[in-house]
């Protein structure tokens, strides 16, 4: 006699089967405008949840490319999360801190519209991969930093604070990243930083520090999850170690998962067991549990 699988497990398997083919519930939602440019997000909602904790997802692409359509964490919908995947101004169009201003504007927009979708304003998670992991970490640890809050969007009095941070193979210290990089990494990172900062970190030390999550960690920051491959030739794993160390010095909860023999990105970072465990851990930190 075969036992029926629990409904939540069936949901997990279905979501992994379709992967990024999961369609957003609300596509191209305008969260702000900058000049004539419309900034948009896609919002994915779980099927059976009245008020949802939300993950604000930040795509990668060396700060200069990428799209909100790249959402490898959609299986986390079955744990009850809403997912808002955000487009932001890329570095060829606008240098830092435009990207972080846009991301914080998206958080404020979602919180201001929590009843419309509906979302739980007390359970916001920021997450991202690669350059998106860097921006997610920076947004998460810089609550109240005037230079990073910006004035984008119509909800400037709404909080941009989040309650958890997840960074997949992201940067954390732009002042040390080049010294830690392999020759391959330098070929990628030097031109990317030139666009992002408008110059190299040694020529823009104050801006590089402002853009570094490690410079903003304090005892009020939310729990952090880090994922990094120990063979990453593009983003030094030392970047994750630096952010982990800053959190430990501040006495904050931090979880660091090293994927052995993994490089920069790849499906192994978003496999079923990793995202299931991450969902459980983040929901526990937020004060909730996944469906059973």
Secondary structure as the mmCIF struct_conf table of DSSP 4:
data_model
#
loop_
_struct_conf.conf_type_id
_struct_conf.id
_struct_conf.beg_label_comp_id
_struct_conf.beg_label_asym_id
_struct_conf.beg_label_seq_id
_struct_conf.end_label_comp_id
_struct_conf.end_label_asym_id
_struct_conf.end_label_seq_id
HELX_LH_PP_P HELX_LH_PP_P1 UNK A 2 UNK A 6
HELX_RH_AL_P HELX_RH_AL_P1 UNK A 7 UNK A 18
HELX_RH_3T_P HELX_RH_3T_P1 UNK A 19 UNK A 21
HELX_LH_PP_P HELX_LH_PP_P2 UNK A 22 UNK A 24
BEND BEND1 UNK A 25 UNK A 25
STRN STRN1 UNK A 26 UNK A 34
TURN_TY1_P TURN_TY1_P1 UNK A 35 UNK A 36
STRN STRN2 UNK A 37 UNK A 44
BEND BEND2 UNK A 47 UNK A 48
BEND BEND3 UNK A 50 UNK A 51
STRN STRN3 UNK A 52 UNK A 58
BEND BEND4 UNK A 61 UNK A 61
TURN_TY1_P TURN_TY1_P2 UNK A 62 UNK A 64
BEND BEND5 UNK A 65 UNK A 65
TURN_TY1_P TURN_TY1_P3 UNK A 68 UNK A 69
TURN_TY1_P TURN_TY1_P4 UNK A 72 UNK A 73
HELX_RH_3T_P HELX_RH_3T_P2 UNK A 74 UNK A 79
TURN_TY1_P TURN_TY1_P5 UNK A 80 UNK A 80
STRN STRN4 UNK A 82 UNK A 86
TURN_TY1_P TURN_TY1_P6 UNK A 91 UNK A 93
BEND BEND6 UNK A 94 UNK A 94
TURN_TY1_P TURN_TY1_P7 UNK A 96 UNK A 97
HELX_RH_AL_P HELX_RH_AL_P2 UNK A 98 UNK A 112
TURN_TY1_P TURN_TY1_P8 UNK A 113 UNK A 113
HELX_RH_AL_P HELX_RH_AL_P3 UNK A 114 UNK A 117
TURN_TY1_P TURN_TY1_P9 UNK A 118 UNK A 118
STRN STRN5 UNK A 119 UNK A 129
TURN_TY1_P TURN_TY1_P10 UNK A 130 UNK A 130
HELX_RH_AL_P HELX_RH_AL_P4 UNK A 131 UNK A 141
TURN_TY1_P TURN_TY1_P11 UNK A 143 UNK A 144
HELX_RH_AL_P HELX_RH_AL_P5 UNK A 146 UNK A 149
BEND BEND7 UNK A 151 UNK A 151
BEND BEND8 UNK A 153 UNK A 154
TURN_TY1_P TURN_TY1_P12 UNK A 156 UNK A 157
BEND BEND9 UNK A 158 UNK A 158
BEND BEND10 UNK A 163 UNK A 163
STRN STRN6 UNK A 164 UNK A 168
BEND BEND11 UNK A 169 UNK A 169
TURN_TY1_P TURN_TY1_P13 UNK A 174 UNK A 176
HELX_RH_AL_P HELX_RH_AL_P6 UNK A 177 UNK A 180
HELX_RH_AL_P HELX_RH_AL_P7 UNK A 183 UNK A 197
BEND BEND12 UNK A 198 UNK A 199
TURN_TY1_P TURN_TY1_P14 UNK A 201 UNK A 203
BEND BEND13 UNK A 204 UNK A 204
HELX_RH_AL_P HELX_RH_AL_P8 UNK A 205 UNK A 210
TURN_TY1_P TURN_TY1_P15 UNK A 211 UNK A 211
HELX_RH_3T_P HELX_RH_3T_P3 UNK A 213 UNK A 215
TURN_TY1_P TURN_TY1_P16 UNK A 216 UNK A 216
TURN_TY1_P TURN_TY1_P17 UNK A 219 UNK A 220
HELX_LH_PP_P HELX_LH_PP_P3 UNK A 221 UNK A 222
STRN STRN7 UNK A 223 UNK A 229
TURN_TY1_P TURN_TY1_P18 UNK A 230 UNK A 231
BEND BEND14 UNK A 233 UNK A 235
HELX_RH_AL_P HELX_RH_AL_P9 UNK A 237 UNK A 249
TURN_TY1_P TURN_TY1_P19 UNK A 250 UNK A 251
STRN STRN8 UNK A 254 UNK A 259
TURN_TY1_P TURN_TY1_P20 UNK A 260 UNK A 261
BEND BEND15 UNK A 264 UNK A 265
HELX_RH_3T_P HELX_RH_3T_P4 UNK A 267 UNK A 270
HELX_RH_AL_P HELX_RH_AL_P10 UNK A 272 UNK A 286
TURN_TY1_P TURN_TY1_P21 UNK A 287 UNK A 287
#
